[in-house]
Amino acid sequence: MTAPAPEATPARVIRMANVAKTYGRNGANVAALRGIDLAIREGEFVAIMGRSGSGKSTLLHIIGLIDTEYEGSYWLDGRLVSGRTAEELATLRNRTIGFVFQTFLLLPQMTILENAELPALYARDRSPQECRAIARARLEEMGLGHRLDHKPGELSIGQRQRAAIARALVNRPRVLLADEPTGALDSRTADEILDIFARLHRDGATIVMVTHDPDVAAAAERIIHVRDGQTSDGLV
């Protein structure tokens, strides 16, 4: 009897080797990250936990191609991104990474439909009509089809976060980064947002979520702890 072939191991979407970051503060150097080695595979839902000042936000900013001043090497979706130009990183960030923030960062003067279509418009590879259709579909998936013409200030906090998630998904990113996505929400609404992340994960999304809340981190399948600029449970 022939043994079944082993299942293929998902590719590493994020890989870091010996990444370090130092800030100058009051004339002294402060190490935010100390030689981080990190690997996150396609389809994983990972939580990054740590106290304030532990380095978790710095790590997220490097993963998200926002902070580019660091030592070491970083590969995103198999491509070395360390040392790339700001223009190259902006294009890669727009097409590869979706962001969800604690404070939503929706433009208040625009409707949520206009907000959601912005990343697609910036990509400049689809017509404005296609961008709007995609944004509409993502908002409908978040249960906001009846609110498309509303501005953020006219929505509940939970609806604003769902609109922000829809915007993050418009370009079908390889990685969804969530920075304290439930921090501004009550417990019931936070559970609703975590249910959305769980559904996205079941559908194959790669999610990296920063949180200080153990109950929120428990929604992920793996937790990476950051302490004093170093990680535990960072490799797989």
C-alpha positions as CSV (number, residue, x, y, z in Angstrom):
1,M,0.0,0.0,0.0
2,T,1.4,3.4,-1.0
3,A,1.8,5.9,1.8
4,P,0.0,9.2,1.2
5,A,2.2,12.1,0.1
6,P,2.9,14.5,2.9
7,E,1.0,17.8,2.8
8,A,2.9,20.7,1.5
9,T,4.1,23.2,4.1
10,P,2.6,26.7,3.6
11,A,5.2,29.2,2.3
12,R,6.7,31.7,4.7
13,V,5.0,35.1,3.9
14,I,7.1,36.9,6.5
15,R,10.6,36.1,7.4
16,M,13.1,38.2,9.4
17,A,16.7,37.4,10.3
18,N,18.5,39.3,13.1
19,V,16.4,42.4,12.8
20,A,17.5,45.1,15.2
21,K,16.2,48.7,15.7
22,T,17.9,51.4,17.9
23,Y,16.4,54.8,18.7
24,G,18.4,57.9,19.8
25,R,16.7,59.3,22.9
26,N,18.1,62.2,25.1
27,G,21.5,61.7,23.7
28,A,21.5,57.9,24.4
29,N,20.8,54.9,22.2
30,V,17.8,52.8,23.2
31,A,17.4,49.3,21.6
32,A,13.8,48.7,20.6
33,L,14.5,45.4,18.9
34,R,17.4,43.1,19.6
35,G,18.1,40.6,16.8
36,I,14.6,39.4,16.0
37,D,14.2,36.2,14.0
38,L,10.7,35.7,12.9
39,A,8.7,33.5,10.4
40,I,5.0,33.6,9.7
41,R,3.5,31.2,7.2
42,E,0.7,31.8,4.7
43,G,-2.7,31.4,6.2
44,E,-1.5,31.8,9.8
45,F,-3.4,33.9,12.4
46,V,-0.7,35.3,14.7
47,A,-0.9,37.6,17.7
48,I,2.0,39.6,18.8
49,M,1.8,40.4,22.5
50,G,3.9,42.6,24.8
51,R,3.7,45.4,27.3
52,S,4.0,49.1,26.4
53,G,7.6,49.7,25.3
54,S,8.3,46.1,24.6
55,G,9.0,46.6,20.9
56,K,5.8,45.1,19.5
57,S,4.7,48.3,17.7
58,T,8.2,48.8,16.3
59,L,8.1,45.2,15.0
60,L,4.7,45.8,13.4
61,H,5.9,49.0,11.7
62,I,8.8,47.1,10.2
63,I,6.5,44.2,9.1
64,G,4.2,46.8,7.5
65,L,7.1,48.6,5.6
66,I,6.4,51.8,7.5
67,D,9.7,51.8,9.5
68,T,12.6,51.1,7.1
69,E,15.6,52.2,9.3
70,Y,16.7,48.9,10.9
71,E,19.5,46.4,10.8
72,G,19.1,42.8,9.5
73,S,17.1,41.3,6.7
74,Y,13.4,41.1,6.0
75,W,11.7,39.0,3.3
76,L,8.0,39.7,2.4
77,D,6.3,37.1,0.3
78,G,9.7,35.7,-0.8
79,R,11.2,39.1,-1.7
80,L,14.0,40.8,0.2
81,V,12.5,44.2,1.1
82,S,15.4,45.5,3.2
83,G,17.2,48.4,1.4
84,R,14.4,49.1,-1.1
85,T,13.5,52.6,-2.1
86,A,10.6,54.5,-0.5
87,E,8.7,54.4,-3.8
88,E,9.2,50.6,-4.2
89,L,8.1,50.0,-0.6
90,A,5.0,52.2,-1.0
91,T,3.9,50.2,-4.1
92,L,4.6,46.9,-2.3
93,R,2.8,48.0,0.8
94,N,-0.3,49.1,-1.1
95,R,-0.5,45.8,-3.0
96,T,0.6,43.3,-0.4
97,I,-0.5,44.6,3.1
98,G,-3.8,45.7,4.5
99,F,-3.9,47.7,7.7
100,V,-6.5,47.8,10.5
101,F,-5.9,50.4,13.2
102,Q,-7.3,50.9,16.7
103,T,-8.5,54.4,15.7
104,F,-9.8,53.3,12.3
105,L,-8.1,56.2,10.4
106,L,-11.1,56.8,8.1
107,L,-11.3,60.2,6.4
108,P,-14.2,62.0,8.1
109,Q,-15.2,64.1,5.0
110,M,-15.6,61.0,2.8
111,T,-18.3,58.3,2.8
112,I,-17.3,54.8,3.8
113,L,-17.6,53.8,0.2
114,E,-15.1,56.5,-0.8
115,N,-12.8,55.5,2.0
116,A,-12.9,51.9,1.1
117,E,-12.0,52.4,-2.5
118,L,-8.9,54.6,-1.8
119,P,-6.3,51.7,-1.7
120,A,-7.7,50.4,-5.0
121,L,-7.5,53.8,-6.6
122,Y,-3.9,54.3,-5.4
123,A,-2.9,51.0,-7.0
124,R,-3.8,52.4,-10.4
125,D,-4.3,49.0,-12.0
126,R,-8.1,49.1,-12.3
127,S,-10.7,51.6,-13.6
128,P,-12.4,53.9,-11.1
129,Q,-15.6,51.9,-11.7
130,E,-13.9,48.6,-10.9
131,C,-12.4,50.1,-7.7
132,R,-15.8,51.3,-6.6
133,A,-17.4,47.9,-7.3
134,I,-14.7,46.1,-5.3
135,A,-15.1,48.5,-2.4
136,R,-18.9,48.1,-2.4
137,A,-18.5,44.3,-2.4
138,R,-16.1,44.4,0.6
139,L,-18.4,46.7,2.6
140,E,-21.4,44.4,1.8
141,E,-19.4,41.5,3.1
142,M,-18.9,43.4,6.3
143,G,-22.7,44.0,6.6
144,L,-22.5,47.6,5.6
145,G,-24.3,47.5,2.3
146,H,-27.0,49.8,3.7
147,R,-24.5,52.4,4.9
148,L,-22.4,53.0,1.8
149,D,-23.2,56.7,1.6
150,H,-22.7,57.4,5.3
151,K,-19.7,59.2,6.6
152,P,-17.7,57.7,9.5
153,G,-19.2,60.1,12.1
154,E,-22.6,58.8,11.3
155,L,-21.7,55.2,12.1
156,S,-21.3,53.3,15.4
157,I,-17.7,52.5,16.5
158,G,-18.2,48.8,15.5
159,Q,-19.4,49.8,12.0
160,R,-16.4,52.1,11.6
161,Q,-14.0,49.3,12.4
162,R,-15.9,47.0,9.9
163,A,-15.5,49.7,7.3
164,A,-11.8,49.9,8.1
165,I,-11.5,46.2,7.6
166,A,-13.3,46.4,4.3
167,R,-10.8,49.1,3.2
168,A,-7.9,46.9,4.2
169,L,-9.2,44.0,2.1
170,V,-9.9,45.9,-1.1
171,N,-6.6,45.0,-2.8
172,R,-6.8,41.4,-1.6
173,P,-3.5,41.8,0.5
174,R,-1.2,38.9,1.2
175,V,-1.1,40.0,4.9
176,L,-3.6,41.7,7.1
177,L,-2.0,43.7,9.9
178,A,-4.2,44.7,12.8
179,D,-2.8,47.1,15.5
180,E,-4.9,46.8,18.7
181,P,-8.0,46.4,16.5
182,T,-10.4,46.0,19.5
183,G,-8.7,48.6,21.7
184,A,-11.4,51.2,21.2
185,L,-14.4,48.8,21.3
186,D,-16.7,47.5,24.1
187,S,-16.4,43.8,24.8
188,R,-19.5,42.8,22.7
189,T,-18.3,44.7,19.6
190,A,-14.7,43.4,20.1
191,D,-16.1,39.9,20.0
192,E,-17.8,40.7,16.7
193,I,-14.6,42.0,15.2
194,L,-12.7,39.0,16.3
195,D,-15.4,36.8,14.8
196,I,-14.7,38.6,11.5
197,F,-11.0,37.9,11.8
198,A,-11.7,34.2,12.5
199,R,-13.9,34.0,9.4
200,L,-11.2,35.7,7.3
201,H,-8.6,33.2,8.7
202,R,-10.8,30.3,7.9
203,D,-11.0,31.6,4.3
204,G,-7.2,31.6,4.1
205,A,-6.1,35.1,5.2
206,T,-2.8,35.6,6.8
207,I,-3.4,37.9,9.9
208,V,-0.8,39.5,12.2
209,M,-2.5,41.2,15.2
210,V,-0.8,43.3,17.8
211,T,-2.5,43.3,21.2
212,H,-1.7,43.6,24.9
213,D,-5.0,41.8,25.9
214,P,-4.6,38.0,26.5
215,D,-8.3,37.4,25.8
216,V,-7.9,39.0,22.4
217,A,-4.7,37.2,21.7
218,A,-6.4,33.9,22.4
219,A,-8.4,34.3,19.2
220,A,-5.2,33.7,17.2
221,E,-3.7,30.2,16.5
222,R,-0.2,31.3,17.6
223,I,1.1,33.9,20.0
224,I,4.5,35.6,19.7
225,H,5.6,37.3,22.9
226,V,7.8,40.4,22.7
227,R,9.8,41.4,25.7
228,D,12.7,43.9,25.9
229,G,13.0,43.9,22.1
230,Q,13.2,40.1,21.8
231,T,10.7,37.4,20.9
232,S,9.7,34.0,22.0
233,D,7.7,31.6,19.8
234,G,8.7,33.6,16.8
235,L,9.8,30.8,14.4
236,V,7.8,28.0,12.8
